[in-house]
């Protein structure tokens, strides 16, 4: 595959390392906007999704190390243009805070090339989540963007993840095989990370033992009930970093009136500070 030549820029992992330090934060703020849950004064307005997310971003940026918009919440409501606008706003207003497009793409190489273009050229995301079920050639098109992050599903936070992720592969569960591949032969760009859910701290610790200091995107705290202390102790690196601990609904819907952004800021600060107790 031809590697795309790009102007030298800070890589995803370099941005992440800088954000962890600058904001003293492992918090990733998830952006999952649902029209029915927007504050009443925004509902029915043109551009409401962008306006809501922009205010959340601006209010929480000081407490975050990354933002993670989930593409389905935009695409299902014909708001892809607002997603483009939002990511452009994050880059312009909060430079250095990486944007992870949560898309969980997974398809054959030629289709994956188009998904990679969508994530990195259309939306200008700094990283994208991908599903490794179809193997390395389905990941390779994303790795052709050498500065971009590729975050591979490994041990997901949903209960049904065990249906496949715990299948035995040569004496080890499949999710550990994914971790070894991601930390080894698949990581041709040096920009791979893994998704490991906060609902399974023992598995976080197992993955950390396999992958060393590779960054982990950890969903499942907040509304999904993951234990913050157990999550941080299981997944932190020796220097107290290495994690993007995601909270979405508990932050963005912390308030439902015209002061929603201030409520989100308070929730983000509290979550960041709680995480930092155990770093």
Buried (B, 14 or more C-beta within 10 A) or exposed (E): EEEBEEEEEBBBBBBBBBBBEEBBBBBBBBBBBBBEEBBEEBEEEEEBBBBBBBBBBBBBBBBBBBBBBBBEBBEEBEBBEBBBBBBEBBBEEBEBBBBBBBBBBBBEBEBBBEBBBBBBEBBBBBBBBBBBEBEBEBBBBBBBBBBBBBBBBBBBBEEEBBEEBEEEEEEBBBBBBBBBBBBEEBBBBEBBBBBBBBBBBEBBBBBBEBBEBBBBBBBBBBBBEBBBEBBBBBBBBEEBBBBBBBBBBBBBBBBEEEEBBBBBBBBBBBBBEBBBEBB
